[in-house]
Amino acid sequence: MIMLKIENLQASVADKPILKGLSLTVNAGEIHAIMGPNGAGKSTTGYVLGGRPGYEVTGGTVSFDGPDGPVDLLSLDPHERAAAGLFLGFQYPVEIPGVSFVQFLREAANAQRKVRGAPPLSGGEFLKLAKEKAALLRMDMDMLKRPVNVGFSGGEKKRAEMVQMGILDPRLAILDETDSGLDIDALRICGEGINAIMRRPDKAVILITHYQRLLDYVKPDYVHVLAGGRIIRSGGAELALELEREGYEAVA
Amino acid sequence: MSVAAALLPTRRLEDYRYADLAALERIWPVAVEEIVVAPGEGGRLVLVPEGENVARHLAISLGAGASFDLRILNAGHAYGRVAIDVTIGEGASFTLGAAQVGGGEQMLELVTNVTHAGPDAQSRQVVRSVLSGHATGTYLGKVMVTRGADGTDGEQSVRAMLLDRTATANARPELEIYADDVKCAHGCAVGELDTQGLFYMASRGLPPEVAKRLMLQAFLAEAFVGAEAEEALNEAALAALEPLL
């Protein structure tokens, strides 16, 4: 079953073309890694799929398998994409002063449930779920009572992203450099979290990363090299090792 | 009421520089409401003015070692003005937390004159405004530290959030210091909602109006931190926000 089908996607930021004909098909049950040099368009890919304002699609199509079948992803607003089952893990998670994680995530989870016609989670139900996912990422529940990402270290922010993913239970996660800023232990914890939450036949993951190290923990089924705004090479997990060994220039 | 007090002020008076004089004329004269807190005593007041056009004027006097906690929600008026004169005695402490919420053509203003008349006293003012449409929110705040009021600790934190470029925020925190060893801080900022934060929240499934509400609620709540009626004030502020979203 096809989870995501990107065809000839072109996008610009501030009138500068970044994506220049990106095509990628991701099936349910698969984990894909997108690697590539700085400026290749990796983060832009995530933002365009998430619908970030300022990232203008100038061509191509994206079909996403939502809860009610395939939808034109690009026609949805960002919050509608989330409700359809898309999760975007941020490279730089944003701080929201004064709004606690618990409040933010409960509102978010219930907003998504409302769109899907599910009843809202009660305070108790939500806390139980949050506790379970926080434990999975070895995060103290007290941290989730603090304002969203405020005062969190880089590693804590990334773990909090994974806790959010666990709570929101998406169909497809696009994780933008989840491994950046993580120490060795946090890298393993995040990797295990991704496997526990997303390694399922009805889910899929796109990992955007510079390095092979996260892929030691989250084994990709496919690895793609993104350069100059398109995918120039695809292969299995061994391609990541080859890239690590020989560099982008040699492989691409 | 003396004749002088009954005369309508003009814009030449700094405290009325941004006032809606036509609206003010309809409710003039404004009686001064006096509050005296005896030495060592504590007091508090929650002020939520009501009315289409409304002006209130409080004169608060704090004796030595006294404290007063004043919270204001100035919202929903065509014209809403709150003027506060405070005289603070030795070692006394004054807290003001005020939120102004306006849309349409509304004009809201808060004018404070805080006088540190004795040494080692504290004043802390937190003012948060959310303005949309063609609304105007004004804060004129003067902190005067008189001769001999050494050890004064005065703080003004003033922030306004404009939801539309057509809204206006006037903010003028002011210090006049005639004493030594004084700690006075003032911060003032006018901004817009953080678009990165809004996208982050949307990416988690929050519709824009819910995301905005959460952010603005948190912003206004800064004025009510530590208030006894914190929860009720936050709810009232949220109700005032709704028509702006």
Interface residues (C-beta under 8 A of the other chain):
Chain A: G50 G51 R52 P53 D77 P78 H79 R81 A82 A83 F87 L88 F90 P93 V94 E95 I96 P97 G98 V99 Q103 F104 L105 E107 A108 A109 A111 Q112 V115 P147 Q164 L168
Chain B: D194 T195 Q196 G197 F199 Y200 M201 A202 S203 R204 G205 L206 P207 P208 V210 A211 L214 M215 Q217 A218 F219 A221 E222
